[in-house]
Amino acid sequence: MIEGKVVVETPQGEVEIEKGDLVLFPKGLSCRWKVKEKVRKYYSLE
């Protein structure tokens, strides 16, 4: 996450992600993003 803050909701619970965090999402994950602050991100799909 380059800038901002979000809360990611999954069936297992919630996780807060903010500036400086590196996050890996497993293939097939169902989630919802609640944007708390404007987000700028870099992502890669492999």
PDB file of N, CA, C and O in Angstrom:
ATOM      1  N   MET A   1       0.851  -1.159   0.000  1.00  0.00           N
ATOM      2  CA  MET A   1       0.000   0.000   0.000  1.00  0.00           C
ATOM      3  C   MET A   1       0.901   1.226   0.000  1.00  0.00           C
ATOM      4  O   MET A   1       1.715   1.408   0.905  1.00  0.00           O
ATOM      5  N   ILE A   2       0.753   2.058  -1.008  1.00  0.00           N
ATOM      6  CA  ILE A   2       1.587   3.254  -1.120  1.00  0.00           C
ATOM      7  C   ILE A   2       1.027   4.382  -0.259  1.00  0.00           C
ATOM      8  O   ILE A   2       1.776   5.077   0.427  1.00  0.00           O
ATOM      9  N   GLU A   3      -0.291   4.561  -0.296  1.00  0.00           N
ATOM     10  CA  GLU A   3      -0.962   5.580   0.516  1.00  0.00           C
ATOM     11  C   GLU A   3      -2.328   5.074   0.928  1.00  0.00           C
ATOM     12  O   GLU A   3      -2.914   4.236   0.243  1.00  0.00           O
ATOM     13  N   GLY A   4      -2.841   5.576   2.039  1.00  0.00           N
ATOM     14  CA  GLY A   4      -4.213   5.319   2.427  1.00  0.00           C
ATOM     15  C   GLY A   4      -4.382   4.252   3.482  1.00  0.00           C
ATOM     16  O   GLY A   4      -3.424   3.746   4.067  1.00  0.00           O
ATOM     17  N   LYS A   5      -5.672   3.927   3.703  1.00  0.00           N
ATOM     18  CA  LYS A   5      -6.018   2.935   4.723  1.00  0.00           C
ATOM     19  C   LYS A   5      -7.330   2.276   4.327  1.00  0.00           C
ATOM     20  O   LYS A   5      -8.273   2.954   3.918  1.00  0.00           O
ATOM     21  N   VAL A   6      -7.391   0.953   4.448  1.00  0.00           N
ATOM     22  CA  VAL A   6      -8.610   0.191   4.179  1.00  0.00           C
ATOM     23  C   VAL A   6      -8.788  -0.877   5.249  1.00  0.00           C
ATOM     24  O   VAL A   6      -7.841  -1.255   5.939  1.00  0.00           O
ATOM     25  N   VAL A   7     -10.014  -1.350   5.370  1.00  0.00           N
ATOM     26  CA  VAL A   7     -10.302  -2.533   6.173  1.00  0.00           C
ATOM     27  C   VAL A   7     -10.806  -3.578   5.195  1.00  0.00           C
ATOM     28  O   VAL A   7     -11.780  -3.344   4.480  1.00  0.00           O
ATOM     29  N   VAL A   8     -10.149  -4.728   5.160  1.00  0.00           N
ATOM     30  CA  VAL A   8     -10.550  -5.818   4.273  1.00  0.00           C
ATOM     31  C   VAL A   8     -11.356  -6.821   5.090  1.00  0.00           C
ATOM     32  O   VAL A   8     -10.877  -7.357   6.090  1.00  0.00           O
ATOM     33  N   GLU A   9     -12.593  -7.066   4.645  1.00  0.00           N
ATOM     34  CA  GLU A   9     -13.471  -8.036   5.311  1.00  0.00           C
ATOM     35  C   GLU A   9     -13.427  -9.352   4.553  1.00  0.00           C
ATOM     36  O   GLU A   9     -13.613  -9.383   3.337  1.00  0.00           O
ATOM     37  N   THR A  10     -13.179 -10.443   5.277  1.00  0.00           N
ATOM     38  CA  THR A  10     -13.218 -11.787   4.703  1.00  0.00           C
ATOM     39  C   THR A  10     -14.128 -12.641   5.583  1.00  0.00           C
ATOM     40  O   THR A  10     -14.506 -12.207   6.671  1.00  0.00           O
ATOM     41  N   PRO A  11     -14.485 -13.833   5.141  1.00  0.00           N
ATOM     42  CA  PRO A  11     -15.274 -14.714   5.998  1.00  0.00           C
ATOM     43  C   PRO A  11     -14.569 -15.032   7.332  1.00  0.00           C
ATOM     44  O   PRO A  11     -15.232 -15.387   8.307  1.00  0.00           O
ATOM     45  N   GLN A  12     -13.246 -14.908   7.380  1.00  0.00           N
ATOM     46  CA  GLN A  12     -12.483 -15.196   8.597  1.00  0.00           C
ATOM     47  C   GLN A  12     -12.366 -13.996   9.531  1.00  0.00           C
ATOM     48  O   GLN A  12     -11.939 -14.152  10.675  1.00  0.00           O
ATOM     49  N   GLY A  13     -12.736 -12.800   9.067  1.00  0.00           N
ATOM     50  CA  GLY A  13     -12.637 -11.611   9.908  1.00  0.00           C
ATOM     51  C   GLY A  13     -12.192 -10.399   9.121  1.00  0.00           C
ATOM     52  O   GLY A  13     -12.239 -10.388   7.891  1.00  0.00           O
ATOM     53  N   GLU A  14     -11.754  -9.369   9.849  1.00  0.00           N
ATOM     54  CA  GLU A  14     -11.321  -8.113   9.244  1.00  0.00           C
ATOM     55  C   GLU A  14      -9.839  -7.877   9.490  1.00  0.00           C
ATOM     56  O   GLU A  14      -9.292  -8.271  10.520  1.00  0.00           O
ATOM     57  N   VAL A  15      -9.194  -7.218   8.512  1.00  0.00           N
ATOM     58  CA  VAL A  15      -7.783  -6.849   8.632  1.00  0.00           C
ATOM     59  C   VAL A  15      -7.638  -5.415   8.139  1.00  0.00           C
ATOM     60  O   VAL A  15      -8.154  -5.063   7.077  1.00  0.00           O
ATOM     61  N   GLU A  16      -6.932  -4.583   8.915  1.00  0.00           N
ATOM     62  CA  GLU A  16      -6.665  -3.214   8.485  1.00  0.00           C
ATOM     63  C   GLU A  16      -5.351  -3.187   7.719  1.00  0.00           C
ATOM     64  O   GLU A  16      -4.350  -3.752   8.161  1.00  0.00           O
ATOM     65  N   ILE A  17      -5.365  -2.529   6.571  1.00  0.00           N
ATOM     66  CA  ILE A  17      -4.170  -2.379   5.738  1.00  0.00           C
ATOM     67  C   ILE A  17      -3.929  -0.887   5.568  1.00  0.00           C
ATOM     68  O   ILE A  17      -4.856  -0.128   5.285  1.00  0.00           O
ATOM     69  N   GLU A  18      -2.661  -0.466   5.746  1.00  0.00           N
ATOM     70  CA  GLU A  18      -2.352   0.954   5.618  1.00  0.00           C
ATOM     71  C   GLU A  18      -1.006   1.163   4.944  1.00  0.00           C
ATOM     72  O   GLU A  18      -0.293   0.210   4.626  1.00  0.00           O
ATOM     73  N   LYS A  19      -0.677   2.429   4.733  1.00  0.00           N
ATOM     74  CA  LYS A  19       0.556   2.819   4.058  1.00  0.00           C
ATOM     75  C   LYS A  19       1.741   2.006   4.567  1.00  0.00           C
ATOM     76  O   LYS A  19       1.960   1.887   5.772  1.00  0.00           O
ATOM     77  N   GLY A  20       2.508   1.442   3.615  1.00  0.00           N
ATOM     78  CA  GLY A  20       3.702   0.680   3.965  1.00  0.00           C
ATOM     79  C   GLY A  20       3.487  -0.813   4.101  1.00  0.00           C
ATOM     80  O   GLY A  20       4.456  -1.570   4.151  1.00  0.00           O
ATOM     81  N   ASP A  21       2.228  -1.260   4.162  1.00  0.00           N
ATOM     82  CA  ASP A  21       1.946  -2.691   4.319  1.00  0.00           C
ATOM     83  C   ASP A  21       2.091  -3.438   2.992  1.00  0.00           C
ATOM     84  O   ASP A  21       1.748  -2.917   1.931  1.00  0.00           O
ATOM     85  N   LEU A  22       2.600  -4.657   3.071  1.00  0.00           N
ATOM     86  CA  LEU A  22       2.662  -5.584   1.941  1.00  0.00           C
ATOM     87  C   LEU A  22       1.688  -6.706   2.255  1.00  0.00           C
ATOM     88  O   LEU A  22       1.751  -7.305   3.328  1.00  0.00           O
ATOM     89  N   VAL A  23       0.788  -6.994   1.322  1.00  0.00           N
ATOM     90  CA  VAL A  23      -0.271  -7.969   1.568  1.00  0.00           C
ATOM     91  C   VAL A  23      -0.332  -8.966   0.423  1.00  0.00           C
ATOM     92  O   VAL A  23      -0.227  -8.587  -0.743  1.00  0.00           O
ATOM     93  N   LEU A  24      -0.501 -10.234   0.753  1.00  0.00           N
ATOM     94  CA  LEU A  24      -0.703 -11.289  -0.243  1.00  0.00           C
ATOM     95  C   LEU A  24      -2.096 -11.868  -0.039  1.00  0.00           C
ATOM     96  O   LEU A  24      -2.457 -12.261   1.071  1.00  0.00           O
ATOM     97  N   PHE A  25      -2.878 -11.920  -1.114  1.00  0.00           N
ATOM     98  CA  PHE A  25      -4.216 -12.490  -1.063  1.00  0.00           C
ATOM     99  C   PHE A  25      -4.193 -13.852  -1.745  1.00  0.00           C
ATOM    100  O   PHE A  25      -3.733 -13.960  -2.882  1.00  0.00           O
ATOM    101  N   PRO A  26      -4.681 -14.893  -1.077  1.00  0.00           N
ATOM    102  CA  PRO A  26      -4.692 -16.216  -1.704  1.00  0.00           C
ATOM    103  C   PRO A  26      -5.681 -16.274  -2.865  1.00  0.00           C
ATOM    104  O   PRO A  26      -6.711 -15.599  -2.854  1.00  0.00           O
ATOM    105  N   LYS A  27      -5.357 -17.079  -3.853  1.00  0.00           N
ATOM    106  CA  LYS A  27      -6.225 -17.281  -5.007  1.00  0.00           C
ATOM    107  C   LYS A  27      -7.611 -17.710  -4.528  1.00  0.00           C
ATOM    108  O   LYS A  27      -7.743 -18.584  -3.672  1.00  0.00           O
ATOM    109  N   GLY A  28      -8.637 -17.083  -5.092  1.00  0.00           N
ATOM    110  CA  GLY A  28     -10.007 -17.448  -4.771  1.00  0.00           C
ATOM    111  C   GLY A  28     -10.594 -16.754  -3.548  1.00  0.00           C
ATOM    112  O   GLY A  28     -11.747 -17.001  -3.196  1.00  0.00           O
ATOM    113  N   LEU A  29      -9.812 -15.885  -2.891  1.00  0.00           N
ATOM    114  CA  LEU A  29     -10.307 -15.196  -1.701  1.00  0.00           C
ATOM    115  C   LEU A  29     -11.486 -14.294  -2.059  1.00  0.00           C
ATOM    116  O   LEU A  29     -11.424 -13.534  -3.025  1.00  0.00           O
ATOM    117  N   SER A  30     -12.539 -14.382  -1.289  1.00  0.00           N
ATOM    118  CA  SER A  30     -13.679 -13.482  -1.417  1.00  0.00           C
ATOM    119  C   SER A  30     -13.546 -12.441  -0.317  1.00  0.00           C
ATOM    120  O   SER A  30     -13.494 -12.786   0.864  1.00  0.00           O
ATOM    121  N   CYS A  31     -13.490 -11.158  -0.701  1.00  0.00           N
ATOM    122  CA  CYS A  31     -13.331 -10.119   0.309  1.00  0.00           C
ATOM    123  C   CYS A  31     -14.000  -8.827  -0.137  1.00  0.00           C
ATOM    124  O   CYS A  31     -14.362  -8.653  -1.300  1.00  0.00           O
ATOM    125  N   ARG A  32     -14.151  -7.932   0.828  1.00  0.00           N
ATOM    126  CA  ARG A  32     -14.742  -6.622   0.579  1.00  0.00           C
ATOM    127  C   ARG A  32     -13.819  -5.579   1.192  1.00  0.00           C
ATOM    128  O   ARG A  32     -13.355  -5.740   2.321  1.00  0.00           O
ATOM    129  N   TRP A  33     -13.551  -4.506   0.446  1.00  0.00           N
ATOM    130  CA  TRP A  33     -12.686  -3.437   0.933  1.00  0.00           C
ATOM    131  C   TRP A  33     -13.533  -2.273   1.423  1.00  0.00           C
ATOM    132  O   TRP A  33     -14.376  -1.763   0.686  1.00  0.00           O
ATOM    133  N   LYS A  34     -13.313  -1.850   2.665  1.00  0.00           N
ATOM    134  CA  LYS A  34     -13.917  -0.627   3.194  1.00  0.00           C
ATOM    135  C   LYS A  34     -12.805   0.428   3.203  1.00  0.00           C
ATOM    136  O   LYS A  34     -11.873   0.344   4.002  1.00  0.00           O
ATOM    137  N   VAL A  35     -12.907   1.410   2.324  1.00  0.00           N
ATOM    138  CA  VAL A  35     -11.865   2.428   2.189  1.00  0.00           C
ATOM    139  C   VAL A  35     -12.055   3.490   3.268  1.00  0.00           C
ATOM    140  O   VAL A  35     -13.093   4.148   3.331  1.00  0.00           O
ATOM    141  N   LYS A  36     -11.034   3.648   4.118  1.00  0.00           N
ATOM    142  CA  LYS A  36     -11.064   4.622   5.210  1.00  0.00           C
ATOM    143  C   LYS A  36     -10.360   5.917   4.822  1.00  0.00           C
ATOM    144  O   LYS A  36     -10.748   6.997   5.268  1.00  0.00           O
ATOM    145  N   GLU A  37      -9.316   5.808   3.982  1.00  0.00           N
ATOM    146  CA  GLU A  37      -8.584   6.961   3.457  1.00  0.00           C
ATOM    147  C   GLU A  37      -8.281   6.675   1.995  1.00  0.00           C
ATOM    148  O   GLU A  37      -8.086   5.522   1.613  1.00  0.00           O
ATOM    149  N   LYS A  38      -8.240   7.727   1.172  1.00  0.00           N
ATOM    150  CA  LYS A  38      -7.951   7.568  -0.253  1.00  0.00           C
ATOM    151  C   LYS A  38      -6.726   6.676  -0.444  1.00  0.00           C
ATOM    152  O   LYS A  38      -5.707   6.846   0.224  1.00  0.00           O
ATOM    153  N   VAL A  39      -6.848   5.718  -1.375  1.00  0.00           N
ATOM    154  CA  VAL A  39      -5.833   4.675  -1.551  1.00  0.00           C
ATOM    155  C   VAL A  39      -5.050   4.859  -2.847  1.00  0.00           C
ATOM    156  O   VAL A  39      -5.609   5.182  -3.896  1.00  0.00           O
ATOM    157  N   ARG A  40      -3.743   4.644  -2.742  1.00  0.00           N
ATOM    158  CA  ARG A  40      -2.863   4.474  -3.896  1.00  0.00           C
ATOM    159  C   ARG A  40      -2.121   3.180  -3.646  1.00  0.00           C
ATOM    160  O   ARG A  40      -1.482   3.018  -2.606  1.00  0.00           O
ATOM    161  N   LYS A  41      -2.201   2.252  -4.596  1.00  0.00           N
ATOM    162  CA  LYS A  41      -1.593   0.939  -4.368  1.00  0.00           C
ATOM    163  C   LYS A  41      -0.880   0.461  -5.620  1.00  0.00           C
ATOM    164  O   LYS A  41      -1.123   0.948  -6.724  1.00  0.00           O
ATOM    165  N   TYR A  42      -0.001  -0.497  -5.422  1.00  0.00           N
ATOM    166  CA  TYR A  42       0.664  -1.212  -6.505  1.00  0.00           C
ATOM    167  C   TYR A  42       0.284  -2.664  -6.327  1.00  0.00           C
ATOM    168  O   TYR A  42       0.346  -3.191  -5.217  1.00  0.00           O
ATOM    169  N   TYR A  43      -0.111  -3.323  -7.415  1.00  0.00           N
ATOM    170  CA  TYR A  43      -0.456  -4.739  -7.294  1.00  0.00           C
ATOM    171  C   TYR A  43       0.031  -5.515  -8.506  1.00  0.00           C
ATOM    172  O   TYR A  43       0.274  -4.953  -9.574  1.00  0.00           O
ATOM    173  N   SER A  44       0.165  -6.809  -8.314  1.00  0.00           N
ATOM    174  CA  SER A  44       0.615  -7.722  -9.357  1.00  0.00           C
ATOM    175  C   SER A  44      -0.249  -8.970  -9.309  1.00  0.00           C
ATOM    176  O   SER A  44      -0.472  -9.536  -8.239  1.00  0.00           O
ATOM    177  N   LEU A  45      -0.730  -9.393 -10.454  1.00  0.00           N
ATOM    178  CA  LEU A  45      -1.510 -10.628 -10.550  1.00  0.00           C
ATOM    179  C   LEU A  45      -0.639 -11.690 -11.193  1.00  0.00           C
ATOM    180  O   LEU A  45      -0.137 -11.503 -12.301  1.00  0.00           O
ATOM    181  N   GLU A  46      -0.463 -12.790 -10.508  1.00  0.00           N
ATOM    182  CA  GLU A  46       0.367 -13.870 -11.051  1.00  0.00           C
ATOM    183  C   GLU A  46      -0.378 -15.169 -11.034  1.00  0.00           C
ATOM    184  O   GLU A  46       0.159 -16.194 -11.454  1.00  0.00           O
TER     185      GLU A  46
END
